[in-house]
């Protein structure tokens, strides 16, 4: 994360956006959601279970869902750096070699 924050400070851009991950079950994937929750907790994420009512209120587009798992805070929620930043990083690595 420190690297992403450094890029933000140097460029004034925000290439890292933590949006979270919503996993929705229609009832058939409940065991899978349990596994995802365990893995997310072990990875240091914050999880939140949503029942049918929560899901309808907060994410009405998922009408068929019965349960959902909202995961936030895992470090893989990264947006790739813009091409100009990626090119600059490659150039720095090449220069150092």
N, C-alpha and C positions, 0 to 999 in steps of 0.2 A: 504493500500500500504506500510505503514511503516514496517509492519511485513514481507512482502515479501522482501523488501530491506535489512532488518536485516538478513534474511536467506541468501541472496546473499552475504552480507558482511562476514558472519561467515563461509560460506562454499566455497565461490569462484564459486558457481554454479549459474545458471540463471533459476530458476523454474518458473518465471513469464515472459511470452512473450506476448507483446501487438501486435497482428497481425491484428486486425480490423475484420470487418464483412461485407461481400458484399451480398446485397440482390438484386436479379435480377428479373425483371418483363418482361413478354412477352406482356404486355399491359393489361392483365386481372387482374393483382394484383396491379395496380397503387394506389388504395385507401389504400391498406394495407401498401404500401411503405410510404405513407403520414403519417399514424399512427405510423409506426416505426420511422420516422424522428422526429415527435413530441415527442415521448417518449425518444428517444435518446438525443435530445436537453435538455429536462427537466432533464435528468440524468447527464448532464454535458459533453456529448460527442461532438466530432467534427464530422459533417456530410459533405458529398460531394455528390452532384448529378452527375451522369454520363449519358450523352445522348448516343445515338447509336454509334456515332463516337468515343467518349471516351471509351466506353465499348469494341469496336472492337480493338482499339489500345492497351489498357492496359490489357484487359482480353479476348483475342481472342477465348478462349474456350467456351465462352457464346454467340455463334453466333445468337441464336434465341432471345436473350434479346433485348428489346427496351430501357429500362431505368434501372438504377441501383442506389442503395443507398449504399455508403461506409461509415461505421460508425467506428470511432476510439475513444479510450479513455474511454470506459466504464470499470469499475473495474471488471466485471465478465469475462474478457478475460484472464482467468488464466489456466495455465497448472498445473495439480495436482503435488504436490511435489513428488520427487522420493521416493520410499518406505523407504529408509534408513532415510530420513528426516521426513517422516510421523511417522515412528517408534520412532524416537528420541523425537518428539513432544508429542506422546502418553506417553512415559516414563516420560517426565517432568511433564505432567499433573497428572499422577498416583502418582509420588513422592510427589507432593504438597498436595494431598488429605489426 
